[in-house]
Amino acid sequence: MLPYLVGRPLGATEVYEAFGYRKSAYYKAAHEGRLISADNLIRVAKYFGLNPVDLQVRFGLIEHDAVAEYLESSSRPLRLGDLKADLDKPPV
């Protein structure tokens, strides 16, 4: 999914760097189910210039409804359109 969101093919080394892992640690984290976490997705989003909330929604860490509810209850004037997933892109 990352290459699609970034808009270009990604080399393995670049993906390891985005997650902040060396090759062996990346595969170990993936095997142990520790790769997809909020911290890692925020790190990846910053690395590639993506929206971290969008990545967490796409990878199932945050429900879209929870984001919408938070924005509606927030005292700050935020726009939901800035944070919701792009429905033209495939879900996880």
C-alpha positions as CSV (number, residue, x, y, z in Angstrom):
1,M,0.0,0.0,0.0
2,L,2.8,2.4,0.7
3,P,4.0,2.6,-2.9
4,Y,0.5,3.4,-4.0
5,L,0.2,6.2,-1.4
6,V,3.6,7.6,-2.1
7,G,3.0,7.4,-5.8
8,R,6.1,5.5,-6.8
9,P,7.8,2.2,-6.4
10,L,9.7,1.8,-3.1
11,G,12.9,-0.1,-2.6
12,A,13.2,-2.4,0.4
13,T,16.0,-0.3,1.9
14,E,13.8,2.8,1.7
15,V,11.0,1.0,3.5
16,Y,13.3,-0.2,6.3
17,E,14.6,3.3,6.7
18,A,11.1,4.8,6.8
19,F,10.2,2.4,9.7
20,G,13.5,3.1,11.4
21,Y,14.7,-0.5,11.3
22,R,17.6,-2.4,9.9
23,K,16.7,-5.2,7.5
24,S,16.8,-8.0,10.0
25,A,14.9,-6.0,12.7
26,Y,12.3,-5.0,10.1
27,Y,11.5,-8.6,9.3
28,K,11.6,-9.7,12.9
29,A,9.1,-6.9,13.8
30,A,6.9,-7.9,10.9
31,H,7.1,-11.6,11.9
32,E,6.2,-10.8,15.6
33,G,3.4,-8.5,14.6
34,R,5.1,-5.4,15.9
35,L,5.6,-3.6,12.6
36,I,2.2,-1.9,12.3
37,S,1.9,0.3,15.4
38,A,0.9,3.9,15.9
39,D,4.5,5.0,16.5
40,N,5.8,3.2,13.4
41,L,3.0,4.6,11.2
42,I,3.6,8.1,12.4
43,R,7.4,7.6,11.6
44,V,6.6,6.3,8.1
45,A,4.1,9.2,7.5
46,K,6.7,11.8,8.4
47,Y,9.4,10.0,6.3
48,F,7.2,10.0,3.2
49,G,5.2,13.2,3.8
50,L,1.9,11.4,4.3
51,N,-0.9,12.1,6.8
52,P,-0.3,10.0,9.9
53,V,-4.0,9.8,10.8
54,D,-4.8,8.6,7.3
55,L,-2.2,5.8,7.6
56,Q,-3.6,4.8,11.0
57,V,-7.1,4.6,9.6
58,R,-6.0,2.7,6.6
59,F,-4.1,0.1,8.7
60,G,-7.0,-0.3,11.1
61,L,-5.5,1.3,14.2
62,I,-8.1,4.1,14.3
63,E,-11.7,3.8,13.2
64,H,-12.8,6.5,10.7
65,D,-15.8,7.2,12.9
66,A,-13.6,7.8,16.0
67,V,-11.7,10.5,14.0
68,A,-15.0,12.1,12.9
69,E,-16.3,12.0,16.5
70,Y,-13.1,13.5,17.9
71,L,-13.2,16.3,15.3
72,E,-16.9,17.1,16.0
73,S,-16.2,17.2,19.8
74,S,-13.0,19.3,19.4
75,S,-13.1,22.9,20.4
76,R,-10.6,23.8,17.7
77,P,-12.1,24.6,14.3
78,L,-10.8,21.6,12.2
79,R,-12.1,20.2,9.0
80,L,-12.9,16.5,8.7
81,G,-12.0,16.6,5.0
82,D,-8.4,17.3,5.9
83,L,-8.1,14.1,7.9
84,K,-10.4,11.5,6.4
85,A,-9.1,8.7,4.2
86,D,-9.1,9.3,0.4
87,L,-11.9,7.0,-0.8
88,D,-10.5,6.9,-4.3
89,K,-7.5,4.9,-2.9
90,P,-8.0,1.3,-1.9
91,P,-8.5,0.3,1.8
92,V,-6.2,-2.0,3.6
